Amino acid sequence: MKRKTLPLLLVVFLVSGQTSWTIAQQSENSWTSVQRIGTDEKVVVKKRDGKELKGRMIEATEATLTIDRDGKPLGIPRGDVRSVHVITGKAEKGKWALIGAGLGGAAGSGIGAIKYSPDSDDSEIYIGMGLLLGVGAGAVSGLIFGRSKRKRELVYAVD
């Protein structure tokens, strides 16, 4: 009895996984999902030639997708669109700056500790300066990374 249960559960799991994948693919290939995107939402449009365009949604008709790019409307023919993503969420700059500061401080003080020598008079400054420089560099790096970190939700894709 136990031997038959495991294969049956695996088959049910695989079939249910494929069903949701098929439903997700159907919704990604539907142009009506692009037409349902609200006006002024941030979108990323990838064209067939590989170019990526960012802007705010104006409208989508059967033939054209129009976005506001730097204050100017830009019409993209439907045939040129490979995928459309909606950008959601806010940039978490503060969170990533704190993470970067912590990692940079740890790395900087670790490097300073390696340089430290009890035989030298001025070597205790290495730990403090390594910590200070590491926190600064890590915070700036985290801030830059956090500015670009937002979620992209795929709305439309064509092969």
DRENDO-1510 file (C-alpha; in Angstrom, 1 decimal, always signed):
<recs>
REC; n; res; u; v; w
REC; 1; MET; +0.0; +0.0; +0.0 .
REC; 2; LYS; +2.8; +2.4; +0.8 .
REC; 3; ARG; +4.5; +1.8; -2.5 .
REC; 4; LYS; +1.5; +2.9; -4.5 .
REC; 5; THR; +0.9; +6.1; -2.5 .
REC; 6; LEU; +4.2; +7.8; -3.2 .
REC; 7; PRO; +4.0; +7.5; -7.1 .
REC; 8; LEU; +0.4; +8.5; -7.0 .
REC; 9; LEU; +1.2; +11.6; -5.0 .
REC; 10; LEU; +4.1; +12.4; -7.4 .
REC; 11; VAL; +1.8; +12.2; -10.4 .
REC; 12; VAL; -0.8; +14.4; -8.8 .
REC; 13; PHE; +1.9; +17.0; -7.9 .
REC; 14; LEU; +3.4; +17.0; -11.3 .
REC; 15; VAL; +0.0; +17.3; -13.1 .
REC; 16; SER; -1.2; +20.1; -10.8 .
REC; 17; GLY; +2.1; +21.9; -11.3 .
REC; 18; GLN; +1.8; +21.7; -15.1 .
REC; 19; THR; -1.8; +23.0; -15.0 .
REC; 20; SER; -0.8; +26.2; -13.1 .
REC; 21; TRP; +2.1; +26.7; -15.5 .
REC; 22; THR; -0.2; +26.4; -18.5 .
REC; 23; ILE; -2.6; +29.0; -17.0 .
REC; 24; ALA; +0.2; +31.3; -16.2 .
REC; 25; GLN; +1.5; +31.1; -19.8 .
REC; 26; GLN; -1.9; +31.8; -21.2 .
REC; 27; SER; -2.3; +34.9; -19.1 .
REC; 28; GLU; +1.2; +36.1; -20.1 .
REC; 29; ASN; +0.4; +35.8; -23.8 .
REC; 30; SER; -2.8; +37.7; -23.7 .
REC; 31; TRP; -2.7; +41.3; -25.0 .
REC; 32; THR; -5.9; +42.1; -23.0 .
REC; 33; SER; -3.7; +41.9; -19.9 .
REC; 34; VAL; -1.6; +44.7; -21.3 .
REC; 35; GLN; -4.8; +46.7; -22.1 .
REC; 36; ARG; -5.9; +46.3; -18.4 .
REC; 37; ILE; -2.8; +48.1; -17.1 .
REC; 38; GLY; -3.8; +51.3; -15.4 .
REC; 39; THR; -2.9; +54.7; -16.7 .
REC; 40; ASP; +0.3; +56.1; -15.2 .
REC; 41; GLU; +1.6; +52.8; -13.9 .
REC; 42; LYS; +5.4; +52.3; -14.4 .
REC; 43; VAL; +6.1; +49.7; -17.2 .
REC; 44; VAL; +9.1; +48.2; -18.9 .
REC; 45; VAL; +8.6; +47.2; -22.5 .
REC; 46; LYS; +11.2; +44.9; -24.1 .
REC; 47; LYS; +11.1; +45.1; -27.9 .
REC; 48; ARG; +11.9; +42.3; -30.3 .
REC; 49; ASP; +15.2; +44.0; -31.3 .
REC; 50; GLY; +16.3; +43.7; -27.6 .
REC; 51; LYS; +15.8; +47.3; -26.6 .
REC; 52; GLU; +14.2; +48.0; -23.2 .
REC; 53; LEU; +12.0; +51.0; -22.8 .
REC; 54; LYS; +10.9; +52.3; -19.4 .
REC; 55; GLY; +8.0; +54.7; -19.0 .
REC; 56; ARG; +4.5; +55.3; -17.7 .
REC; 57; MET; +1.5; +53.6; -19.3 .
REC; 58; ILE; -0.8; +55.9; -21.4 .
REC; 59; GLU; -2.9; +53.3; -23.3 .
REC; 60; ALA; -2.9; +50.1; -25.2 .
REC; 61; THR; -5.0; +49.5; -28.3 .
REC; 62; GLU; -5.3; +46.4; -30.5 .
REC; 63; ALA; -2.4; +47.8; -32.6 .
REC; 64; THR; -0.3; +50.0; -30.4 .
REC; 65; LEU; +1.1; +50.4; -26.9 .
REC; 66; THR; +1.7; +54.0; -25.9 .
REC; 67; ILE; +3.9; +55.0; -23.0 .
REC; 68; ASP; +5.0; +58.3; -21.6 .
REC; 69; ARG; +8.8; +58.4; -21.8 .
REC; 70; ASP; +10.5; +61.5; -20.4 .
REC; 71; GLY; +7.3; +63.5; -20.8 .
REC; 72; LYS; +6.8; +62.5; -24.5 .
REC; 73; PRO; +4.3; +59.9; -25.7 .
REC; 74; LEU; +5.9; +57.0; -27.5 .
REC; 75; GLY; +3.8; +54.6; -29.6 .
REC; 76; ILE; +5.2; +51.1; -30.0 .
REC; 77; PRO; +3.5; +48.8; -32.5 .
REC; 78; ARG; +2.1; +45.6; -31.0 .
REC; 79; GLY; +4.2; +43.5; -33.4 .
REC; 80; ASP; +7.4; +45.0; -32.0 .
REC; 81; VAL; +6.6; +44.2; -28.3 .
REC; 82; ARG; +8.3; +41.1; -26.9 .
REC; 83; SER; +7.4; +41.5; -23.2 .
REC; 84; VAL; +5.7; +44.0; -20.9 .
REC; 85; HIS; +6.5; +44.2; -17.1 .
REC; 86; VAL; +4.8; +46.3; -14.5 .
REC; 87; ILE; +7.1; +47.8; -11.9 .
REC; 88; THR; +5.6; +47.5; -8.4 .
REC; 89; GLY; +6.8; +48.5; -5.0 .
REC; 90; LYS; +9.0; +51.2; -3.7 .
REC; 91; ALA; +12.8; +51.3; -3.7 .
REC; 92; GLU; +14.1; +50.3; -0.3 .
REC; 93; LYS; +17.1; +52.6; -0.2 .
REC; 94; GLY; +17.4; +52.9; +3.6 .
REC; 95; LYS; +17.2; +49.1; +4.1 .
REC; 96; TRP; +19.9; +48.4; +1.6 .
REC; 97; ALA; +22.1; +51.2; +2.8 .
REC; 98; LEU; +22.0; +49.8; +6.3 .
REC; 99; ILE; +22.8; +46.3; +5.0 .
REC; 100; GLY; +25.7; +47.7; +3.0 .
REC; 101; ALA; +27.0; +49.7; +6.0 .
REC; 102; GLY; +27.0; +46.6; +8.2 .
REC; 103; LEU; +28.8; +44.5; +5.6 .
REC; 104; GLY; +31.2; +47.2; +4.8 .
REC; 105; GLY; +32.0; +47.9; +8.4 .
REC; 106; ALA; +32.6; +44.2; +9.1 .
REC; 107; ALA; +34.9; +43.9; +6.1 .
REC; 108; GLY; +36.7; +47.1; +6.9 .
REC; 109; SER; +37.3; +46.3; +10.5 .
REC; 110; GLY; +38.4; +42.8; +9.6 .
REC; 111; ILE; +41.0; +44.1; +7.2 .
REC; 112; GLY; +42.1; +46.6; +9.8 .
REC; 113; ALA; +42.4; +43.8; +12.3 .
REC; 114; ILE; +44.6; +41.9; +9.9 .
REC; 115; LYS; +46.9; +45.0; +9.6 .
REC; 116; TYR; +47.0; +45.4; +13.4 .
REC; 117; SER; +50.3; +44.6; +15.1 .
REC; 118; PRO; +50.8; +44.9; +18.9 .
REC; 119; ASP; +54.5; +45.7; +18.2 .
REC; 120; SER; +53.7; +48.9; +16.3 .
REC; 121; ASP; +52.7; +52.2; +18.1 .
REC; 122; ASP; +50.1; +53.5; +15.6 .
REC; 123; SER; +48.6; +50.2; +14.4 .
REC; 124; GLU; +45.4; +50.5; +16.5 .
REC; 125; ILE; +44.2; +53.1; +14.1 .
REC; 126; TYR; +43.8; +50.5; +11.3 .
REC; 127; ILE; +40.8; +48.9; +12.9 .
REC; 128; GLY; +38.9; +52.2; +13.4 .
REC; 129; MET; +39.8; +53.6; +10.0 .
REC; 130; GLY; +38.9; +50.3; +8.3 .
REC; 131; LEU; +35.5; +50.4; +10.1 .
REC; 132; LEU; +34.9; +54.0; +9.2 .
REC; 133; LEU; +35.9; +53.5; +5.5 .
REC; 134; GLY; +34.0; +50.2; +5.2 .
REC; 135; VAL; +30.8; +51.7; +6.7 .
REC; 136; GLY; +30.9; +54.6; +4.3 .
REC; 137; ALA; +31.7; +52.6; +1.2 .
REC; 138; GLY; +29.1; +49.9; +2.1 .
REC; 139; ALA; +26.4; +52.5; +2.8 .
REC; 140; VAL; +26.9; +54.2; -0.5 .
REC; 141; SER; +26.9; +50.9; -2.4 .
REC; 142; GLY; +23.8; +49.7; -0.6 .
REC; 143; LEU; +22.0; +53.0; -1.4 .
REC; 144; ILE; +22.8; +52.7; -5.1 .
REC; 145; PHE; +21.7; +49.1; -5.2 .
REC; 146; GLY; +18.5; +49.9; -3.3 .
REC; 147; ARG; +17.5; +52.6; -5.7 .
REC; 148; SER; +17.4; +50.0; -8.5 .
REC; 149; LYS; +15.7; +47.2; -6.6 .
REC; 150; ARG; +12.0; +47.0; -7.4 .
REC; 151; LYS; +9.7; +44.1; -8.3 .
REC; 152; ARG; +8.8; +43.5; -11.9 .
REC; 153; GLU; +5.6; +41.6; -12.7 .
REC; 154; LEU; +5.4; +40.0; -16.1 .
REC; 155; VAL; +2.2; +40.9; -17.8 .
REC; 156; TYR; +2.8; +40.0; -21.4 .
REC; 157; ALA; +5.4; +37.8; -23.2 .
REC; 158; VAL; +5.7; +36.5; -26.8 .
REC; 159; ASP; +8.5; +34.3; -28.1 .
</recs>
